[in-house]
């Protein structure tokens, strides 16, 4: 496929007349075209196509179709049919009424080109630029972000299913690329075990039988890997993705084989952490994660949107991560991306999972952003019991590296070190004799013999943390932070309208591209609502709740 950029054609006159006769008041697609034009230009996608070859279908149209299919939660086939049969789609795409459209497989090819060219973020960036040029996006000084879980496009497998599917996937891959080699190394009973999808209802029910089957599958996988890694076998067999996935699953699920000993399952305590554990051979990036009462295998998406009162709630950034990446780890990449597109806010509203002392300081010093979000309280038992002396009761002399306790005694040791995550901290220790003879010792430490010890962050981070713990108790701060809750409606709208919760595609990059399409789709839906003067929906409440008197 090749592409030679051309000017965007005008909407054919016949299409205009029929569309306006069919929709006298217009509709969402017609208003988008009349307000923003074609949005995308041919030159934007020129680097994704070679200069020679069969001409490609116009990429600016494909970009719009990819977005519109998520506005209506359509499949590729349904979206291609809509291009052929919907008058309003022909209007926004500048197509004559007789245009036959294209084969639906072109959409998959276009997504592949976007990913290969690293252009997945380009669609949202261009849309935001067009909104800004049209003076529809006037301000972005206050924004808010929250994350939600995304289910992977795979079945949730138990441990035994993962083993069987890993073996089956490897055999299928070898059958495609090395059928002759596989035919000479296959074992006859493998056809019965791996000839069809491994599903739990077909597996034994007794624990002893399931364990025996797992050991058998383990021995089969080990035999296949031994044959592949034999010096006489072709070296390229080891580079097959299905084979490498099989090897990783076997390392994670079994102990190293010993002479004359059957393959032995790893105990639960020896299993790898969820950050690297493979839960399906069909998507090795979809990891298991848990947040409060929600367990899932898949990914996590962070949506950032404008929440200024005089602006539509446009989504400005999409950040998709592995499910095991914590919210606090997403703050820096989100701010960096917003800076690249010149969309940094003055205030960024985040829930308690994002703000840390490091993020509070770095966001202010590097990006001049004030994070509005609650930090975690002091984890000490004194704070939890609301009695005794927590770290806020100690006076720190940073210049002289001394700490004074509530009884006026100074620390004797000031040591620099690292916490469990490898971040620098300061550890302070008081004199043992002084602490043991202190009349308020029971309010300071539960240790019978050891003196009080404290752990601080660096000066600037410690001050930022203590300051936030105080200010987040004020009514003014709480009133501002209450605006963060509106981001939940964005997740709800994405889930209900565009199936945001369930990934259509395999892998992190493809899932991220899907989330970008959804963000663009929601922005266009919100633009239409803004142009039509449709107010934001009120928070829903039950009929019974509505009977409650005001102020009660």
Helices and strands as residue ranges (DSSP letters): H 13-22, H 28-36, G 42-48, H 59-71, H 76-85, H 87-92, H 105-116, H 122-133, E 142-151, H 159-177, H 179-185, H 190-194, G 200-202, H 207-228, G 235-239, H 241-253, G 268-270, E 287-291, E 294-306, E 315-322, G 327-329, H 330-340, E 347-349, H 357-367, E 370-372, H 381-385, G 391-393, E 395-397, E 402-404, E 413-418, E 424-429, H 432-436, G 441-443, E 453-456, H 459-471, H 475-481, G 482-486, H 487-498, H 508-531, H 543-546
